[in-house]
């Protein structure tokens, strides 16, 4: 039996969003600005309804710390 994991599903969606929205060349790091990542993640987590606001804020804090070390850009490997 496979359990549906809302966080894994959301992260998969975020990976796809990064790959679509990046300005990096094909096969590159698929970076997007933290502000864009944060907006999309918060929006999708809110629609999902299974991920609490606290979990969302905590996750985004960790991502922002990593993005701050990469000129404000989120890389797929950050999540």
MOUR-V544898 format. One record per residue. N is the residue number from 1. RES is the residue in one small letter. PHI is phi in degrees with one decimal (NA if undefined). BURIAL is 1 if it has 16 or more other ideal C-beta (glycine too) atoms within 10 Angstrom, else 0. Layout:
BEGIN
n:N res:RES phi:PHI burial:BURIAL
n:N res:RES phi:PHI burial:BURIAL
END
This chain:
BEGIN
n:1 res:x phi:NA burial:0
n:2 res:x phi:-101.6 burial:0
n:3 res:x phi:-96.0 burial:0
n:4 res:x phi:-76.2 burial:0
n:5 res:x phi:-112.3 burial:0
n:6 res:x phi:-60.7 burial:0
n:7 res:x phi:-67.5 burial:0
n:8 res:x phi:-63.2 burial:0
n:9 res:x phi:-62.9 burial:0
n:10 res:x phi:-64.4 burial:1
n:11 res:x phi:-65.3 burial:1
n:12 res:x phi:-63.9 burial:0
n:13 res:x phi:-63.9 burial:0
n:14 res:x phi:-67.4 burial:1
n:15 res:x phi:-61.2 burial:0
n:16 res:x phi:-62.8 burial:0
n:17 res:x phi:-61.5 burial:1
n:18 res:x phi:-60.9 burial:1
n:19 res:x phi:-65.9 burial:0
n:20 res:x phi:-78.9 burial:0
n:21 res:x phi:-90.4 burial:0
n:22 res:x phi:-65.8 burial:1
n:23 res:x phi:-101.8 burial:0
n:24 res:x phi:-69.0 burial:0
n:25 res:x phi:-65.4 burial:0
n:26 res:x phi:-49.8 burial:0
n:27 res:x phi:84.6 burial:0
n:28 res:x phi:-79.6 burial:0
n:29 res:x phi:-72.0 burial:0
n:30 res:x phi:57.8 burial:1
n:31 res:x phi:-76.7 burial:1
n:32 res:x phi:-137.6 burial:1
n:33 res:x phi:-62.5 burial:0
n:34 res:x phi:-55.9 burial:1
n:35 res:x phi:-59.0 burial:0
n:36 res:x phi:-66.8 burial:0
n:37 res:x phi:-59.7 burial:1
n:38 res:x phi:-60.7 burial:1
n:39 res:x phi:-60.0 burial:0
n:40 res:x phi:-64.0 burial:1
n:41 res:x phi:-61.9 burial:1
n:42 res:x phi:-61.9 burial:1
n:43 res:x phi:-61.8 burial:0
n:44 res:x phi:-66.7 burial:1
n:45 res:x phi:-64.5 burial:1
n:46 res:x phi:-65.9 burial:0
n:47 res:x phi:-66.0 burial:0
n:48 res:x phi:-59.8 burial:0
n:49 res:x phi:79.4 burial:0
n:50 res:x phi:-94.8 burial:0
n:51 res:x phi:-107.8 burial:1
n:52 res:x phi:-70.0 burial:0
n:53 res:x phi:-62.1 burial:0
n:54 res:x phi:-64.1 burial:0
n:55 res:x phi:-61.8 burial:0
n:56 res:x phi:-62.4 burial:1
n:57 res:x phi:-62.3 burial:0
n:58 res:x phi:-63.0 burial:0
n:59 res:x phi:-60.5 burial:1
n:60 res:x phi:-66.7 burial:1
n:61 res:x phi:-62.1 burial:0
n:62 res:x phi:-63.8 burial:0
n:63 res:x phi:-65.4 burial:1
n:64 res:x phi:-65.3 burial:1
n:65 res:x phi:-59.3 burial:0
n:66 res:x phi:-70.9 burial:0
n:67 res:x phi:-63.1 burial:1
n:68 res:x phi:-59.8 burial:0
n:69 res:x phi:-83.7 burial:0
n:70 res:x phi:-128.6 burial:0
n:71 res:x phi:55.0 burial:0
n:72 res:x phi:80.3 burial:0
n:73 res:x phi:-103.4 burial:1
n:74 res:x phi:-96.0 burial:1
n:75 res:x phi:-106.1 burial:1
n:76 res:x phi:-55.3 burial:1
n:77 res:x phi:-64.8 burial:0
n:78 res:x phi:-68.8 burial:1
n:79 res:x phi:-130.2 burial:1
END
